Amino acid sequence: MARYTGPICRMCRAEGTKLFLKGDRCKSDKCPINKKRGAPGKDPKLRAGKRSEYGTQLREKQKIKRLYGMLEKQFRLTFGRAQRMSGVTGANLITLLESRLDNVVFRMHFAINRNQARQLVLHGHMLVNGKKVTIPSYNVKPGDVVEVKEKSKKLAVVQDGLKELSKASGNPWVSVDVDAVKGTFTAYPRREEVTDLADIKEQLVVELYSK
């Protein structure tokens, strides 16, 4: 399975904003964005001019892809599904991305970032409705119960994630039973409920792929 194996912080530098891909490190002084490090590559100032309409749309697409840890082919397939659904394509796209199993594991705070959540799924630590699922892109449906396997509940990554739950504002489309280390995906989230993506302009992605 193809995946990105380069420096994670490079992605945030490329987009010029925090994507919170490394959990606590992103909130610390070690974050390269806090250090005001420029974009990666040779002579980034030479590429810092005004962006074209296409360039703006492309950067927004790259930002969303990197936020959810996806490569181009998988992201394009997800967009195609969003187009075929009734309703607003951009909102449909966010709904599909939010219902991915790795993202749901992250939203339930069984991991401190989506990359860790993806690893938990791939390594067989997660159950959906009592059955092991090892596909990060698995589409979770309303009413599905997602839980950590009994033998995996004491993993440091899981316990660290649960500690963050008390600090977070919570996500209304999931409910979590901390003691049982499981949660329920109660509903597909409405676009306005995904408040940490308020700065994301998914309509630019729709315009890009509509060219």
C-alpha positions as CSV (number, residue, x, y, z in Angstrom):
1,M,0.0,0.0,0.0
2,A,1.4,3.4,-1.0
3,R,1.9,5.9,1.7
4,Y,3.9,9.0,2.5
5,T,7.1,8.3,4.4
6,G,8.8,11.7,4.5
7,P,9.0,14.3,7.2
8,I,5.6,15.0,8.7
9,C,6.4,18.6,9.6
10,R,7.3,19.3,6.0
11,M,3.6,19.1,5.1
12,C,2.7,21.9,7.5
13,R,5.6,24.1,6.2
14,A,4.4,23.5,2.7
15,E,0.9,24.7,3.5
16,G,2.1,27.5,5.8
17,T,-0.2,26.5,8.6
18,K,-0.5,23.9,11.3
19,L,-2.3,20.7,10.3
20,F,-1.8,19.1,13.8
21,L,-0.4,15.9,12.3
22,K,1.9,15.1,15.3
23,G,-0.3,15.7,18.3
24,D,1.3,17.5,21.3
25,R,4.4,18.4,19.3
26,C,2.3,20.7,17.1
27,K,1.3,22.6,20.3
28,S,4.8,23.0,21.6
29,D,7.7,25.4,20.8
30,K,9.3,22.6,18.7
31,C,6.7,23.1,15.9
32,P,8.4,24.6,12.8
33,I,5.4,26.9,12.2
34,N,6.0,28.4,15.7
35,K,9.6,28.9,14.7
36,K,8.5,30.7,11.6
37,R,10.4,28.4,9.3
38,G,9.7,28.9,5.6
39,A,8.3,26.6,3.0
40,P,10.5,23.5,2.1
41,G,12.6,23.5,-1.0
42,K,15.3,25.7,-2.5
43,D,14.8,29.4,-2.5
44,P,11.1,29.4,-1.2
45,K,11.0,33.2,-1.3
46,L,11.2,33.0,-5.1
47,R,7.9,31.0,-5.1
48,A,6.2,33.3,-2.6
49,G,4.4,35.6,-5.1
50,K,0.7,36.0,-5.6
51,R,-0.9,32.6,-6.3
52,S,-3.1,32.1,-9.3
53,E,-6.7,30.8,-9.0
54,Y,-5.5,27.3,-9.9
55,G,-2.6,27.5,-7.3
56,T,-5.0,28.5,-4.6
57,Q,-7.4,25.6,-5.4
58,L,-4.5,23.2,-5.6
59,R,-3.1,24.2,-2.2
60,E,-6.5,23.8,-0.6
61,K,-6.8,20.3,-2.0
62,Q,-3.3,19.4,-0.8
63,K,-4.1,20.7,2.6
64,I,-7.2,18.5,3.0
65,K,-5.4,15.5,1.6
66,R,-2.6,15.9,4.1
67,L,-4.9,16.6,7.0
68,Y,-6.6,13.2,6.5
69,G,-3.4,11.4,5.5
70,M,-4.5,10.4,1.9
71,L,-2.7,10.1,-1.4
72,E,-4.1,11.5,-4.7
73,K,-5.8,8.4,-6.1
74,Q,-7.7,7.6,-2.9
75,F,-8.7,11.2,-2.4
76,R,-10.0,11.5,-6.0
77,L,-12.1,8.3,-5.5
78,T,-13.6,9.8,-2.4
79,F,-14.4,13.0,-4.2
80,G,-16.1,11.0,-6.9
81,R,-18.3,9.3,-4.3
82,A,-19.2,12.8,-2.9
83,Q,-20.2,14.0,-6.4
84,R,-22.6,11.1,-6.8
85,M,-24.3,11.7,-3.5
86,S,-27.3,14.0,-3.3
87,G,-26.7,17.4,-1.7
88,V,-23.7,19.8,-1.7
89,T,-20.5,18.0,-3.0
90,G,-18.1,19.9,-0.7
91,A,-20.1,19.0,2.4
92,N,-20.5,15.4,1.2
93,L,-16.7,15.2,0.8
94,I,-16.1,16.3,4.4
95,T,-18.8,13.8,5.6
96,L,-17.1,10.9,3.8
97,L,-13.7,11.9,5.1
98,E,-15.0,12.2,8.7
99,S,-16.6,8.7,8.5
100,R,-13.4,7.0,7.6
101,L,-12.5,4.5,10.4
102,D,-9.1,6.0,11.1
103,N,-10.6,9.4,11.5
104,V,-13.4,8.1,13.7
105,V,-10.7,6.4,15.9
106,F,-9.0,9.8,16.1
107,R,-12.2,11.7,16.9
108,M,-13.0,9.2,19.7
109,H,-9.5,10.0,21.2
110,F,-8.2,6.5,21.0
111,A,-5.1,8.1,19.4
112,I,-3.7,11.6,19.5
113,N,-3.5,12.1,15.7
114,R,-4.8,10.5,12.6
115,N,-1.5,8.8,11.8
116,Q,-1.5,6.9,15.1
117,A,-5.2,6.1,14.5
118,R,-4.3,4.6,11.1
119,Q,-1.6,2.5,12.7
120,L,-4.0,1.1,15.3
121,V,-6.4,0.1,12.5
122,L,-3.8,-1.4,10.3
123,H,-2.3,-3.5,13.2
124,G,-5.6,-5.0,14.1
125,H,-6.3,-3.2,17.4
126,M,-9.7,-1.9,16.4
127,L,-13.2,-3.6,16.3
128,V,-16.3,-2.4,14.5
129,N,-19.5,-4.0,15.9
130,G,-17.3,-6.7,17.5
131,K,-15.4,-7.6,14.3
132,K,-11.8,-6.7,13.6
133,V,-11.4,-4.2,10.8
134,T,-7.9,-3.4,9.4
135,I,-8.9,-1.0,6.6
136,P,-8.3,2.6,7.6
137,S,-10.7,3.9,4.8
138,Y,-13.6,1.6,6.0
139,N,-16.8,3.7,6.0
140,V,-18.3,3.8,9.5
141,K,-22.1,4.2,9.5
142,P,-24.4,5.8,12.1
143,G,-25.0,3.3,15.0
144,D,-21.7,1.5,14.5
145,V,-19.8,0.7,17.7
146,V,-16.0,1.2,17.4
147,E,-13.8,-0.2,20.2
148,V,-10.3,-1.1,21.1
149,K,-9.6,-4.8,21.4
150,E,-9.4,-6.0,25.0
151,K,-5.7,-6.9,24.8
152,S,-4.9,-3.4,23.4
153,K,-6.8,-1.2,25.8
154,K,-3.6,-0.6,27.9
155,L,-1.5,0.5,25.0
156,A,0.3,3.8,25.7
157,V,-1.0,5.4,22.5
158,V,-4.6,4.6,23.5
159,Q,-4.2,5.9,27.1
160,D,-2.5,9.1,25.9
161,G,-5.3,9.7,23.5
162,L,-8.0,9.2,26.2
163,K,-6.2,11.8,28.4
164,E,-6.7,14.4,25.7
165,L,-10.5,13.6,25.7
166,S,-11.0,15.6,28.9
167,K,-9.3,18.6,27.4
168,A,-11.2,18.5,24.1
169,S,-14.6,20.2,23.4
170,G,-15.9,16.9,22.0
171,N,-17.5,15.9,18.7
172,P,-21.3,15.7,18.8
173,W,-21.4,12.9,16.2
174,V,-19.6,10.4,18.4
175,S,-20.1,9.3,22.0
176,V,-17.3,7.7,24.0
177,D,-17.4,5.3,26.9
178,V,-13.9,6.0,28.4
179,D,-14.1,3.1,30.9
180,A,-15.0,0.5,28.2
181,V,-12.6,2.2,25.7
182,K,-15.3,2.2,23.0
183,G,-17.6,4.6,21.3
184,T,-20.6,4.9,19.0
185,F,-20.7,6.8,15.7
186,T,-24.1,8.4,16.3
187,A,-24.6,10.3,13.0
188,Y,-22.9,11.7,10.0
189,P,-21.6,15.1,11.0
190,R,-23.0,18.2,9.5
191,R,-20.4,20.5,7.9
192,E,-21.0,23.3,10.5
193,E,-20.3,20.8,13.3
194,V,-16.8,20.1,12.2
195,T,-15.5,23.3,13.8
196,D,-11.8,22.5,13.6
197,L,-12.1,22.6,9.8
198,A,-13.6,26.1,9.8
199,D,-10.7,27.5,7.8
200,I,-11.0,24.7,5.2
201,K,-12.6,25.8,1.9
202,E,-13.7,22.5,0.4
203,Q,-15.6,24.4,-2.4
204,L,-12.2,25.2,-3.9
205,V,-11.6,21.5,-4.3
206,V,-14.9,21.1,-6.1
207,E,-13.9,24.0,-8.4
208,L,-10.5,22.4,-9.0
209,Y,-11.9,19.0,-10.0
210,S,-14.6,20.6,-12.1
211,K,-12.1,22.1,-14.5
